[in-house]
Amino acid sequence: MIRLISQDTRKVNFSEHALDRMEERGISTIDVLRVLRAGSIVGDITPGRRSGEWKCKIVEHRKKARDIGVATIVVYESRLFIKTA
């Protein structure tokens, strides 16, 4: 589902916190989209604060580079909210 939703970038929203962390860590929006499209869910999938929300962490393991993890909230199975990266 996350891979499918992330194909439409209009359905992927970033928190200010995520954008700040991405800048600090040298992670681009393109990097995050690649993680959403090709990474793996690590850990548990848990309910979000609101009905219809689910939280998970998606990680892309990269050769010769630091792994990238993206804390993602799936909203009503139709949008993604990036909490941090």
Residue pairs with C-beta under 8 A, 6 or more apart in sequence:
1 74
1 77
2 36
2 41
2 56
2 58
2 72
2 74
2 80
3 36
3 37
3 38
5 11
5 12
5 74
5 77
5 78
5 79
5 80
6 12
6 33
6 36
6 37
6 80
7 37
9 33
11 78
11 79
11 80
12 32
12 33
12 36
12 79
12 80
12 82
13 79
13 80
13 81
13 82
14 22
14 29
14 32
14 81
14 82
15 81
15 82
15 83
15 84
17 83
17 84
18 32
18 71
18 82
18 83
18 84
18 85
21 27
21 84
21 85
22 28
22 29
22 31
22 32
22 85
25 85
27 68
27 85
31 68
31 85
32 68
32 70
32 82
32 85
34 60
35 58
35 59
35 60
35 68
35 69
35 70
35 85
36 58
36 70
36 72
36 80
38 60
39 58
39 59
39 60
39 68
39 70
40 58
40 59
40 60
40 61
41 56
41 57
41 58
42 57
42 58
42 59
42 69
43 56
43 57
44 56
45 54
45 55
45 56
46 54
46 55
46 56
47 53
47 54
47 55
48 54
48 55
48 73
48 74
48 75
52 75
52 76
52 77
53 73
53 74
53 75
53 76
54 73
54 74
55 71
55 72
55 73
55 74
55 83
56 71
56 72
56 74
57 69
57 70
57 71
57 72
58 69
58 70
58 72
59 67
59 68
59 69
59 70
60 67
60 68
61 67
62 68
68 85
69 85
70 82
70 84
70 85
71 82
71 83
71 84
71 85
72 80
72 81
72 82
72 83
73 80
73 81
73 82
73 83
74 80
75 81
